[in-house]
Amino acid sequence: MCTVCGCGTGHHGHAHGSGTINFGGGLAATHVAGWSQERTIRIERGILAKNDALAATNRNRLRAAGVLALNLMSSPGSGKTSLLVRTILDLTGRRPIAVIEGDQQTSRDAELIRCAGAPAVQLNTGNGCHLDAHMVSHALEELPLLPNSLLFIENVGNLVCPAAFDLGEAHKVVVLSVTEGEDKPLKYPNMFAAADLLLLNKTDLLPHLEFDMDACLAAAQRVNPTIEILPVSARTGAGLEAFYRWIDAAASTPDHEVTPHPRFVAPG
């Protein structure tokens, strides 16, 4: 959780129609004198409760519009944006797509998405290390919400905080690159416990790496026995048709029904 760093508490300003919405970060501190554990827990609960209420509003809005929203989460450099660009190009003519891009700074990723042919809104979080439901609600005002369309929310690159914040999505999808190592599900269990789908990206690099695929799959299933896992390559397109079939199946689920995941509890 990132209460002390200021996420979720900063003021923000934005201009509708600009394509980029800037949100102020809070203090980038790691310690505050006199800050008790009890106070931290109380504030965290308050932030999450407020966020969950806004997320429910977002979810109802998306359902009413017939939009399937996917929250893409990963560490920086996993290939989320490249994966989105490839997906947009492959699904052109099959399903309308819009994208919400989350980064601390710059609008580079949103520009790449627009060049691929999809509308995009850039959310800049400043010091914030994740998106929240309030930010997403503003972005939804800027995007066309077409029936039977797909909304990707590309979260800020971070394997910790984004897992805790519901944005109103139908599903959380975690992207893990094979270059990151097979132990990441055990090191960052909350992220993988929260996700419905794991996209194991950059598999075209496997011949050049010492990556234990079986160990990675076992680690992910240990923290989340129900997680679906699809090896893919955004560069070559390998495995992506299976991802698109997963999207079609998710879109056909009545009301894009969401089953909340319990938080990961390490084995005693």
C-alpha positions in Angstrom: 0.0 0.0 0.0 1.2 3.5 -0.7 -0.6 5.8 1.7 2.5 7.6 2.9 3.8 8.3 -0.6 0.7 10.3 -1.3 -1.1 8.3 -3.9 -4.8 9.0 -4.0 -4.5 12.1 -1.9 -3.0 14.7 -4.3 -4.9 17.4 -6.1 -5.2 17.3 -9.9 -6.0 19.5 -12.8 -7.1 18.5 -16.2 -8.5 20.0 -19.5 -11.2 18.1 -21.2 -10.4 17.3 -24.8 -6.7 17.6 -24.3 -6.0 13.9 -24.5 -3.8 14.0 -21.4 -5.0 14.4 -17.8 -2.4 15.3 -15.2 -2.8 14.3 -11.6 -0.6 15.7 -8.9 1.3 13.2 -6.8 1.7 13.7 -3.0 4.8 13.8 -1.0 7.3 11.2 -2.1 8.2 10.4 1.5 8.8 7.0 3.0 8.6 8.1 6.7 6.6 10.7 8.6 7.4 11.4 12.3 4.6 10.3 14.6 2.9 8.3 11.9 1.5 5.2 13.6 0.7 1.8 12.1 -2.8 2.2 13.3 -3.2 5.5 11.6 -1.7 4.1 8.4 -4.2 1.2 8.4 -7.1 3.5 9.0 -6.2 5.8 6.2 -5.5 2.9 3.8 -9.0 1.5 4.5 -10.6 4.8 3.9 -8.8 5.3 0.6 -9.7 1.8 -0.6 -13.4 2.2 0.5 -13.7 5.5 -1.4 -11.9 4.0 -4.4 -14.2 0.9 -4.4 -17.3 3.1 -4.4 -16.0 5.1 -7.4 -15.0 1.8 -9.1 -18.5 0.4 -8.7 -19.8 3.6 -10.5 -17.3 3.1 -13.3 -18.2 -0.6 -13.6 -21.9 0.2 -13.8 -21.3 2.8 -16.5 -19.1 0.4 -18.6 -21.7 -2.5 -18.3 -24.5 -0.2 -19.3 -22.5 0.8 -22.4 -21.7 -2.8 -23.3 -17.9 -2.2 -22.8 -15.5 -4.9 -21.7 -12.7 -3.3 -19.6 -9.4 -5.0 -18.9 -6.9 -3.6 -16.4 -3.4 -4.4 -17.7 -0.7 -4.5 -15.0 3.0 -5.3 -15.0 6.4 -4.0 -14.2 8.0 -1.4 -16.5 9.4 -3.0 -19.7 7.2 -6.1 -19.8 5.9 -5.1 -23.2 2.3 -3.9 -22.3 2.2 -1.1 -24.9 3.7 -3.3 -27.7 1.2 -5.9 -26.8 -1.6 -3.4 -27.1 -0.4 -2.0 -30.4 -0.3 -5.5 -31.8 -3.7 -6.3 -30.4 -5.3 -3.1 -31.9 -3.8 -3.9 -35.3 -4.9 -7.5 -35.2 -8.5 -6.8 -34.1 -9.1 -3.9 -36.5 -12.6 -4.5 -37.9 -13.4 -7.2 -35.4 -14.1 -5.1 -32.3 -13.8 -1.3 -31.4 -11.0 -0.6 -29.0 -10.1 2.3 -26.8 -7.2 2.7 -24.4 -6.5 4.6 -21.1 -2.8 4.9 -20.7 -1.2 5.4 -17.2 2.3 6.7 -16.7 3.9 9.0 -14.2 5.0 11.4 -17.0 4.9 11.8 -20.9 2.2 11.0 -23.4 4.4 8.8 -25.5 2.4 5.6 -25.0 -0.9 7.3 -25.8 0.6 8.6 -29.0 1.7 5.1 -30.0 -1.8 3.8 -29.4 -3.4 6.5 -31.5 -0.9 5.8 -34.3 -2.1 2.2 -34.2 -5.7 3.4 -34.8 -7.4 3.5 -31.4 -8.5 6.5 -29.4 -6.5 6.9 -26.2 -6.4 9.2 -23.1 -3.1 9.6 -21.3 -3.3 9.8 -17.5 -0.1 11.2 -15.9 0.0 10.4 -12.2 3.0 12.6 -11.2 4.4 10.9 -8.0 1.6 8.4 -8.0 2.6 4.8 -8.6 -0.8 3.5 -9.8 -4.1 4.5 -11.4 -7.2 4.7 -9.3 -11.0 4.7 -10.0 -11.2 8.5 -9.7 -8.6 9.0 -12.5 -10.3 6.4 -14.7 -13.7 8.1 -14.3 -12.3 11.3 -15.8 -10.7 9.4 -18.7 -14.1 7.7 -19.4 -15.5 11.2 -20.1 -13.0 11.6 -22.9 -13.5 8.3 -24.7 -16.2 6.9 -27.0 -17.9 4.0 -25.1 -19.3 2.0 -28.0 -21.4 -1.2 -27.6 -19.5 -4.4 -27.9 -16.2 -2.5 -27.6 -13.0 -3.3 -25.7 -11.4 -0.9 -23.2 -7.8 -1.5 -22.2 -6.5 0.3 -19.1 -2.7 0.2 -19.1 -1.7 0.8 -15.5 1.5 2.4 -14.3 4.4 0.0 -14.5 4.5 -1.4 -10.9 4.0 -5.0 -9.6 2.8 -3.8 -6.1 0.2 -1.0 -5.7 -2.0 -1.4 -8.8 -3.2 -4.8 -7.6 -5.0 -3.2 -4.6 -7.0 -0.7 -6.6 -10.2 -1.6 -8.4 -10.7 0.6 -11.4 -14.1 -0.7 -12.4 -12.6 -3.3 -14.8 -14.2 -6.6 -15.6 -10.8 -8.4 -15.4 -7.3 -7.8 -14.2 -4.6 -9.0 -16.6 -1.0 -9.2 -15.5 1.8 -9.2 -18.1 5.1 -10.8 -17.2 8.1 -10.8 -19.6 10.3 -13.9 -19.6 13.2 -11.6 -19.2 12.1 -10.8 -15.7 12.6 -14.2 -14.2 10.4 -17.1 -13.2 10.2 -16.1 -9.5 8.1 -12.9 -9.9 4.8 -14.5 -8.9 6.3 -15.5 -5.5 8.0 -12.1 -5.0 4.9 -10.1 -5.8 2.0 -12.5 -4.9 -0.7 -9.9 -4.5 -0.5 -8.9 -8.1 -0.8 -12.5 -9.4 -3.5 -13.4 -6.9 -5.6 -10.5 -8.1 -5.3 -11.3 -11.8 -7.6 -13.5 -13.9 -5.1 -13.9 -16.7 -1.3 -14.0 -16.9 0.2 -13.1 -20.3 3.7 -14.5 -20.4 5.3 -12.1 -22.9 8.5 -12.1 -25.0 8.5 -15.9 -25.5 10.5 -15.3 -28.7 13.5 -14.6 -26.5 13.3 -18.0 -24.7 16.1 -19.6 -26.8 18.5 -16.8 -25.5 17.5 -17.0 -21.8 17.8 -19.4 -18.8 14.1 -19.1 -18.0 12.3 -22.0 -16.3 8.8 -22.0 -17.8 7.6 -24.8 -15.5 8.8 -23.1 -12.4 7.1 -19.8 -13.4 3.8 -21.6 -14.1 4.0 -23.4 -10.8 4.7 -20.2 -8.9 1.8 -18.4 -10.5 -0.6 -21.3 -9.8 0.7 -21.5 -6.2 -0.5 -18.0 -5.4 -3.6 -18.2 -7.7 -4.8 -21.7 -8.6 -7.5 -20.3 -10.9 -5.3 -18.0 -12.9 -5.2 -18.6 -16.7 -1.8 -18.5 -18.3 -1.1 -17.7 -22.0 2.5 -17.6 -23.4 2.6 -14.9 -26.0 5.0 -12.8 -28.1 4.0 -9.3 -29.0 6.8 -9.2 -31.5 6.0 -12.3 -33.5 2.3 -12.7 -32.7 2.7 -16.2 -31.2 -0.1 -17.1 -28.8 -2.1 -13.9 -29.4 -5.0 -15.7 -31.1 -5.5 -17.6 -27.8 -5.6 -14.2 -26.1 -8.2 -12.9 -28.5 -10.4 -16.0 -27.9 -10.1 -15.3 -24.2 -11.3 -11.8 -24.8 -14.3 -13.1 -26.9 -15.2 -15.5 -24.1 -14.9 -12.7 -21.5 -17.1 -10.4 -23.5 -19.8 -13.1 -23.9 -20.1 -13.6 -20.1 -23.4 -12.0 -18.9 -22.8 -8.5 -17.8 -19.0 -9.2 -17.7 -19.6 -10.6 -14.2 -16.8 -10.0 -11.8 -15.8 -12.4 -9.0 -13.5 -10.6 -6.5 -10.3 -12.4 -5.7 -9.3 -12.8 -2.1 -6.0 -11.2 -1.1 -3.0 -13.6 -1.1 -2.1 -15.1 2.2 1.3 -16.7 2.3 1.4 -20.4 3.4 2.1 -20.7 7.2 
